[in-house]
Amino acid sequence: CGIQVSMAMAKLVLLVALVAAGCSPSSAWDMKIRMPTARTVEVAAERLEEEVAAPLIHALRPLLGSGGQLGKRAGVPCDSWRLAVEAYNIRNWKTVPANCEHYVGHYMMGGHYRRDSRVVVDEAVAYAESLKVAGNGKEVWIFDIDETSLSNLPYFAANGFGSQPYNATSFNEYVMEGSAPALPETQRLFKTLLSLGIKPVFLTGRTENQRDITEQNLLRQGYTGWEKLLLKPLGLKANAIAYKSGERQKLQDAGYIIVGNIGDQWSDILGAPEGARTFKLPDPLYYIG
């Protein structure tokens, strides 16, 4: 048993060293690994091994232990709260419950978020590959940007994983850095669609004054060949559902056929015309109505 624990410890130290040395494409991230017990060390080693083998959107800073246990100790059923959020049963919430900050951090950075995203994209890819594309250049797929095509996880990891009130100034400063990494699962869908002859269209709540930096960020992260990048006009008062459904209607009126639509918020995919099929990515960090 002692030998197995030592091997697990060695594996974990080696994997952490590899990530810190630059094996991850985002090695600038802080790494704060805690190793309280032999079992959590072994689990962390297995998780690190899995994540190092796959594209990363961050260098790992896992909160070891079960998210459910963290929520239970805090007196809040955080896993049930997240399920209700994703099912659109809890709406108009402003912040992640304070006692669920660690739970959300563990979910977002411990591998679970990426696995859930992978399930959604696997279904989207299978659906796209089943389509009979006319090949006339009019079939399009709508992509949201924030927490769909690009991840703002570096920002939220430094700002309480959504447990702090939204600060438009600091968030927009982060956006203007143009450093948000791609969500690899979404990028896989994006590239699959291009190969099938389906044109991606970005439809985002970002505003027109952020167009240049958004284009640069997308290009730097490997997104190329999109059909349109639609941003919100400055001063527009419509809510997200009205704005995005209105833009989709304009596309449809221009002769485009919306074969798919993917976003992290329900407001990305609600409101006619939604598209022939919609896909909801997980996001317990914030709510946009």
Buried (B, 14 or more C-beta within 10 A) or exposed (E): EEEEBEEBBEBBBEBBEBBEEEEBBBBEBEBEBEBEEBEBBBBBBBBBEEBBEEBBBBBBBBBBBBBBEBBBEBEBBBBEBBEBBBEEEBEEBEBBBEBBBBBBBBBBBBBBBBEBBBEBBEEBBEBBEEBEBEEEEBBBBBBBBBBBBBBBBBBBBEBBBBBBEEEEEEBEEBBBEBBBBBBBBBBBBBBBBBEBEBBBBBBBBBBBEBBEBBBEBBEEBEBEEBBBBBBBEEEEEEEBBEBBBEBBBEBBEEEBBBBBBBBBBBBBBBBEBBBBBBBBBBBBBBBBE
